[in-house]
Amino acid sequence: MKPKFLRSTIAIAAVYFSGNLYAQQTADTLQGEQKIDEVVVIGYGKAKVKDLTGSVSVINLGKAENQPVADIGQAIQGRASGVTVINSGEPGSNVTFRIRGTGTIQNNNPLIVVDGMPLNGGLNQINMSDVESINILKDASSTAIYGSRGANGVVIITTKRGAKGGILNFDTFTGIQSVSNMIKVLDASQYAQLNNEMLTNAGMSTNPEFANPASLGKGTDWVDALFSPALISNYSLSYGDRSEKSNLYVSTSYFNQKGVVLNTNYDRYIVQLNGDTKIKPFLKIGNSVKLQHDLKRSGSYDIKGTILSLPTRPIYDANGGWAGPGSNPMLYGDIDNPIGKATNVENSTKGYNIQGNIYAEAEIIKDLKFKSLGGMEANLWYTRTWSPKYQWGVKSQENSYLSEGSNRSITLLWDNTLTYDKTFGEHHVNAVVGSSAQNNQYNYLNASVQKFPSESTQQIDNGILQPVQHGNASEWAIMSYLGRVNYSFADKYYLTGTIRRDGSSRFGVDNRWGWFPSAALAWRISNENFLKDSKTINNLKLRLGYGITGNQEIGNYSFSSSYNTYLYNFNNTYVSAVLPTVLPNPNVKWEGQEQYNAGFDLDMFNNRISLIVDGYIKNTNDMLVPMSVPVTSGYSDVYVPSINAGKIQNKGIEATLSTKNFVGENFKWSTDAVFSYNKNNVESINSETPIITATGGLNSTIGQIQNGYPVNIFYGYVTDGVFQNQTEVNNYAVQMPGSNPATSTAPGDIRFKDLNNDGVINDKDRTIIGNPNPKFTFSLNNTFTYKNFDLTIFLQGSYGNDIFNANRMYTESMSVINNQNASVLGRWTGEGTSNDMPRAIYGDPNQNSRVSDRFIEDGSYIKIKNINLSYTLPKGAFGENFSLIKVFVSAQNLVTWTKYSGFDPEVPINGIDNGTYPITRTVSLGLNVGF
């Protein structure tokens, strides 16, 4: 895969650089000057691109529009260097961000700031059509202004404020989703043959119903019954207007995504209201308010269980009800009807989210402004699960079950800042000082009950058996003081200094406060006399920065002990007791992250070529890791406190290259390429004992964190082919002793390497078998314009990462009464028939399905992530009332080149695919209308 992958990448690069550089120098020079004078939003202020000293990625939303995606997180995937975005195909899910690698074993999510207020909810709460700009702060120089919350990077989102002339817009698209790579499983005839072989090899009687496998035909395709094409649609209506004294933006939108998995669905409604008014020449007030409601619904679907369901069993019984397995699990298996559970069980989450702020900004004296912003975010969500009683074959649920929960998270924010902005001849100073106070309160209540007199009375009060209730609350607060100075001289020399002091309730009294400083320098060499008149270099700026940020996302009350209540029976009398469970650690303190950044910005050939390159080293110090607690302490050795004793390093190189390949009167072609390389290494976890992050069953490690390796490495056995005959078994290290092929190692079994050469295969022979972290990621976006037609082709990919396909541990085990992946058709059936797929035998005496590199696959891929073709009708085509009419067709995840055998190589960040909801291919039609 990898050599071929590199050849494909080189071929794409060759096409990329083959563009003809066509002249239109005056226009390009003007566009280049506009680019460096562009104002971007940074923490607690704005800055021109030319004045930036830190590493900031500015997302070009124009090149990401009209994509049939659920949220803006998916739309920006691959469009910013150093930023990894992992999608999920499940409706209503959120993307996972990693900015410059994984820096902690705690929470790695970046801080998301929307219109000046940190967002606790996900990006799926935002309508993409409402977004004006997205800027991603990556290095410590740019994120230190957020102090204890900036360690994982900051995503700053600004919503629209209105446009001159009053514009009414209507945007919509409707598309069809499908699974791009459907898993193939055995049909009834193939499974019956496998079942006979599996039981015979174990010395057991075969199923008499499978005496003639060929007579069973195809049987039931459970996978096909669970997956089907599904619709996705979005409708947005907005109005914006701007005058000398005020502006207004209001929008409403509805989004619906039906899942490709049976009975999964997501609905979202959003209203956005933004406004600014200058009530006095020196005083301005404004607001940003977003109201959002969503509804996520699903049955009790089980992708892995569906794959394993027997094709010899029907979905429906003779009476049209849900069928179930027979009384003998050795003949019929023991899996519930997965289609019945996906249909009958009702899971729902209703969310009601409000995020808003109001502000007042006053110019106290010339060049000095005071701004006070008060904000609130309210996240209310209600969960409900209804599972009716059933009897499907021998599988039953005797009583109906109802569970309901109410959750509330209220966050309040108050920011106050003074901003001074002044130019003295060739000197320019922009300074900001301020304070920020934030508080969050979280409450939840949950209750469940079983057995209802009537299944039409689905209320908690109507349940009869086993009522259970839970409830709890927590609170956190941050108080911060901040300051930043940006100084420049002659548009050539730049200096930025930032400091923030944070106090967090999540730490003990002695460690509650922390300092987070940063400094950065920049030199715009292109403004020096020796380059000022260069015909080749239009802009060249060198940047150097250093800073310290923190991470307070460790959960509440880590510094104190945790207690649980218990009931004990003494002589038939229940006595309540309160017992400590987690040992307190009053010395817990901030995770500190120091980061070095060096980079340059280069524009050449009349701004036809733009290149931004950054190199960085990011050290996470005092990382919180689990403490070793002996059971003799009286505290739990499972639920343990965290101590500041770990260290992780990330270092890498990022590059963004933009070129205008052809600029003509009717035809234009531009290209954007993004490259990100990151090397992750765990330098200390306070112990030589690894931290287990994922398991594959009892005492079966899959992922772990270990000194000297990247995070989440895979750990297990190393395979060395398949034993072909008894002589090979006898001459090798003992795996499963014995001479009976039904209960011991035999020809057809996997040969595991004896790494310590002690003649026995056991836990001591496990080692590092894979790394889920890619060596690099990349993307390539080509934009073509011909008259009123626009075509974008966006490719995105990952190289060098491994995936542990945990699905195959079950779907290629050939050891229990379950269906299997079609790949087992190539199993070992005699000497020389296979050297990678073992024999079929009930019980798996050799443990062929233990965690090993047998299930490690190359996760590298290249995707045509998006193709968008649009046509803008000439103005006046439908009358003067229409300022814009654009129609488009778009395809998302159109083609994937990969050797990964699962649904899709985009799997969770830990690299483990275990029943993951697949990413979908989506083709849509859309319309943009402006009035």
PyMOL commands that set and color helices and strands:
alter all, ss='L'
color gray80, all
select helices_A, chain A and resi 2-16+25-36+49-51+61-63+72-75+123-125+128-130+140-149+188-201+208-210+213-216+222-226+303-308+329-332+338-344+460-462+509-511+525-527+529-532+631-633+726-730+763-765+807-811+822-826+853-855
alter helices_A, ss='H'
color red, helices_A
select strands_A, chain A and resi 39-42+45-48+56-59+83-86+96-99+111-114+117-118+131-137+154-159+167-179+230-242+246-258+265-280+283-298+346-365+368-387+390-392+395-397+401-424+427-450+465-489+493-504+513-524+537-551+562-570+573-582+591-604+609-626+642-663+667-684+691-695+701-705+713-716+719-722+750-752+767-770+776-786+789-799+802-805+856-858+861-872+884-898+912-913+920-930
alter strands_A, ss='S'
color yellow, strands_A
deselect
rebuild
show_as cartoon
